Amino acid sequence: MLGHASKRFRIWGCVVKMAEREQIIDELRLDYEGLFDANDLYLTIDKWFRDKGYDKRELKNIEHVKPEGKFIELWIMPWKKITDYAKIEIKIRMQMFDIKEVEVEKDKHKVKLNQGRIQMVFDGYLTTDYENKWEGKPTYVFLRTIFDKFVYKGYTARFQSQVAEDVNHIHTTVKSFLNLYRF
């Protein structure tokens, strides 16, 4: 556990507290340089999240063509509700540098692949009270704190381990996918 973060906004002079987000995995990195298929990489990540029941949210998608090759930056933040009170969010920041299309012979067939460098960063979050049901009155906030500390402690620990497991699994899946292209 790396810490808690909750957002506060001032609306019409009142401070409104939003859902509490706890960062479970902080900047799990994956670096790769060599041959790969960018479209298959996207499809592999997308399929993994669909199979695990996540809804995908794209935060950033940038592509620049440069003389040395393409630069692609993609940030996604898939999320999955665990209960009406808690949800998992996984943030993936992917940057691809100097991407060029090359033709490679594999099993006596010519195949078009991409060559370049990839940097990926994975973060995992557990967000609680994402519907702000416990933030209406000070009494609710107090009760929520008591329940979180004593009653739901076991559930929260299980949710935290599920976040860590999912982030590590998608990291391993992407790493395995990229290792398929090593000749």
DOLUMMI-282039 format. One line per 4 residues: number of its first residue (from 0); their letters; for each residue x, y, z of C-alpha. Coordinates in nm, 3 decimals, padded with zeros to 5 digits. Each point is the difference from the previous one (the first is absolute). Example, Ala and Ser with C-alpha at 12.3 -4.5 7.8 and 13.67 -1.06 7.14 Angstrom:
BEGIN
0 = as = 01.230:-00.450:00.780  00.137:00.344:-00.066
END
This chain:
BEGIN
0 = mlgh = 00.000:00.000:00.000  00.139:00.331:-00.102  -00.254:00.242:00.129  -00.345:00.145:-00.025
4 = askr = -00.117:00.280:-00.221  -00.335:00.164:-00.001  -00.106:00.296:-00.204  -00.165:00.305:00.147
8 = friw = -00.184:00.259:-00.202  -00.154:00.331:00.103  -00.354:00.035:-00.135  -00.209:00.302:00.102
12 = gcvv = 00.220:00.059:00.301  -00.028:-00.360:00.130  00.281:-00.253:-00.003  -00.112:-00.319:-00.172
16 = kmae = 00.210:-00.313:00.050  00.011:-00.251:-00.283  00.071:-00.372:00.006  00.314:-00.122:00.174
20 = reqi = 00.268:-00.150:-00.225  00.282:-00.212:00.143  00.300:-00.073:-00.220  00.093:-00.367:00.037
24 = idel = 00.256:-00.037:-00.283  00.220:00.299:-00.079  00.183:00.017:-00.333  00.062:-00.363:-00.089
28 = rldy = 00.219:00.041:-00.309  00.048:-00.197:-00.317  00.263:00.096:-00.260  00.042:-00.175:-00.333
32 = eglf = 00.202:00.061:-00.313  -00.026:-00.203:-00.316  -00.261:-00.148:-00.232  -00.370:-00.012:00.087
36 = dand = -00.343:00.047:-00.153  -00.159:00.317:00.139  -00.353:-00.097:-00.106  00.030:-00.342:00.163
40 = lylt = 00.136:00.165:00.315  -00.308:00.226:00.020  -00.229:-00.297:-00.065  00.173:-00.212:00.267
44 = idkw = -00.042:00.273:00.263  -00.361:00.068:-00.104  -00.089:-00.371:00.004  00.154:-00.049:00.346
48 = frdk = -00.211:00.280:00.146  -00.318:-00.121:-00.171  00.058:-00.357:00.122  00.048:00.126:00.358
52 = gydk = -00.320:00.211:-00.008  00.157:00.346:-00.020  -00.148:00.301:-00.174  00.263:00.195:-00.191
56 = relk = 00.053:00.374:00.015  00.256:00.164:-00.227  00.165:00.306:00.153  00.252:00.089:-00.270
60 = nieh = 00.080:-00.117:-00.352  00.270:00.192:-00.190  00.192:-00.093:-00.312  00.278:00.209:-00.159
64 = vkpe = 00.188:-00.091:-00.315  00.365:00.099:00.020  00.292:-00.062:-00.238  00.144:-00.268:00.233
68 = gkfi = -00.340:-00.174:00.030  -00.339:00.033:00.166  -00.050:00.106:00.359  -00.317:-00.140:00.158
72 = elwi = -00.128:00.078:00.348  -00.302:-00.179:00.140  -00.146:00.029:00.350  -00.290:-00.224:00.098
76 = mpwk = -00.173:-00.043:00.333  -00.227:-00.305:00.003  -00.219:-00.049:00.306  -00.214:-00.274:00.150
80 = kitd = -00.260:00.018:00.274  00.064:-00.257:00.271  -00.293:00.104:00.218  -00.231:00.300:00.025
84 = yaki = 00.264:00.150:00.227  00.333:-00.090:-00.161  00.150:-00.012:-00.348  00.337:-00.078:-00.154
88 = eiki = 00.171:00.240:-00.239  00.314:-00.085:-00.197  00.188:00.276:-00.175  00.231:-00.092:-00.286
92 = rmqm = 00.227:00.263:-00.153  00.164:-00.122:-00.318  00.254:00.186:-00.213  00.144:-00.138:-00.322
96 = fdik = 00.307:00.164:-00.148  00.153:-00.014:-00.351  -00.261:-00.244:-00.132  00.073:-00.115:-00.352
100 = evev = -00.172:-00.262:-00.211  00.239:-00.278:-00.107  -00.041:-00.318:-00.200  00.130:-00.318:00.165
104 = ekdk = 00.014:-00.355:-00.128  -00.159:-00.245:00.243  -00.062:-00.363:-00.090  00.082:00.080:-00.366
108 = hkvk = -00.270:00.269:-00.010  00.054:00.374:-00.008  -00.173:00.171:00.291  -00.037:00.374:00.066
112 = lnqg = 00.088:00.092:00.356  00.089:00.312:00.195  00.344:00.071:00.136  00.068:00.247:00.275
116 = riqm = 00.008:00.059:00.372  -00.288:-00.029:00.247  -00.025:00.136:00.353  -00.303:-00.093:00.208
120 = vfdg = -00.097:00.100:00.353  -00.274:-00.181:00.193  -00.179:00.145:00.305  -00.273:-00.169:00.203
124 = yltt = -00.263:00.175:00.214  -00.276:-00.103:00.236  -00.276:00.261:00.002  -00.257:-00.013:00.277
128 = dyen = -00.331:00.182:00.035  00.017:00.092:-00.369  -00.371:00.093:00.003  00.051:00.236:00.299
132 = kweg = -00.277:-00.161:00.203  00.190:00.045:00.327  00.101:00.364:-00.044  -00.331:00.181:00.049
136 = kpty = 00.018:00.073:00.373  00.279:00.007:00.258  -00.165:-00.292:00.182  00.024:-00.212:-00.316
140 = vflr = 00.367:00.088:-00.043  00.065:-00.104:00.362  -00.190:-00.328:-00.044  00.181:-00.069:-00.326
144 = tifd = 00.337:00.049:00.170  -00.097:-00.238:00.283  -00.128:-00.263:-00.246  00.311:00.031:-00.219
148 = kfvy = 00.235:-00.036:00.296  -00.173:-00.286:00.181  -00.288:-00.168:-00.185  00.112:00.005:-00.365
152 = kgyt = 00.372:-00.041:00.072  00.000:-00.361:-00.123  -00.191:00.087:-00.316  00.228:00.293:-00.072
156 = arfq = 00.309:-00.218:00.038  -00.149:-00.251:-00.245  -00.083:00.279:-00.247  00.354:00.138:00.029
160 = sqva = 00.150:-00.340:-00.078  -00.233:-00.033:-00.300  00.126:00.334:-00.134  00.362:-00.114:00.039
164 = edvn = -00.077:-00.336:-00.160  -00.175:00.157:-00.302  00.275:00.257:-00.060  00.272:-00.265:00.025
168 = hiht = -00.195:-00.231:-00.231  -00.049:00.260:-00.278  00.369:00.095:00.037  00.102:-00.366:-00.041
172 = tvks = -00.239:-00.047:-00.293  00.146:00.298:-00.189  00.355:-00.108:00.082  -00.069:-00.352:-00.128
176 = flnl = -00.162:00.139:-00.315  00.303:00.215:-00.077  00.239:-00.290:00.064  -00.176:-00.194:-00.278
180 = yrf = 00.169:00.230:-00.252  00.355:-00.069:00.114  00.176:-00.198:-00.273
END
